[in-house]
């Protein structure tokens, strides 16, 4: 089983009340999209914030990733809302 380090930024960190955590991926969770869907099953703010209708970016080991990005043991996965600025 793979273990990944999750990092939450901006609105996600504030609303979910967590900055980081280490999780063991359950069977059937092998991609960034599957991870997001699994986290959404935690209920409450998790379900609301990680709903697929909401824009959430995912980076794996500092590279932007799409939902199909495979996850490996030891990966760092960051979740954050789109950022604007100038």
N, C-alpha and C positions, 0 to 999 in steps of 0.2 A: 504494500500500500504506500502511496506517495504522501508525503507531508509537505505542505506549502506554507509560506509566510504570507499572510494577507495584510495589506496596508490600506487604510481608508483615509481619504482626503476631503477637505472642504466640507460641503454640506453633508456628505455621507458620514464623516467623522462626527459632526455635531449632532445629527439626527439619530444615528445609531448608538452614539455614546461610547464608541470604541475607536482607538487609533490603530491598533494592530492586534493580530492573533495568529497563532500557529494552529493549523487544522490538518487532520488526517483525512484525506479524500475518501469518501465512502465508495463502495463498489458502484460502478456505473457513472462516476464523475471523473472524466478524463480530459475535458476541454474547458476553456475559459467560459464558454456559454453554459455548459453543464454546471460549472461551479456557481455561476450567477444564479441559475435556476434553483440549485440546491440551497444556496443561502437565502433565497426568497421564501423558502418553505419554513423559515424560522418564525414567520408570522409578524403581525404588527407593522412597525416601521420598516422592517426588513422586506416584507412583501410589497409595501408601497414604494419604497425607494428603489428596489431592484426589479420592479415590474418591467417587462420588455418594452412597454410604451414609454418609459422614461429613458432619457439619454444618460447612459453611464459609459464611460470609457474604461478600458481595461488595458493595463500594461503588464507584460510578463518579462521579468528580468530587464526592466527599463525600456522595453520596446513596445510600442502600441500593438495591440493584438486584436484579432477579430474573434468571434464566437467559436470558430473552428480550431483555434490555436490549442495544440495539445499541451498538457501540463505534465511536468516531470517532478520527481522527488527533489526537494530543495529549492524549487522555483520560488521567486518573490513575485507576488501578484498584487498590483495596485489597482484600486477601484476609485474612480473620481468622476465628478460631473464635468461636462465640457467647460472649458475655461475660455473666457473672452478677456480682452484687454487691449491696451495699445499704448 
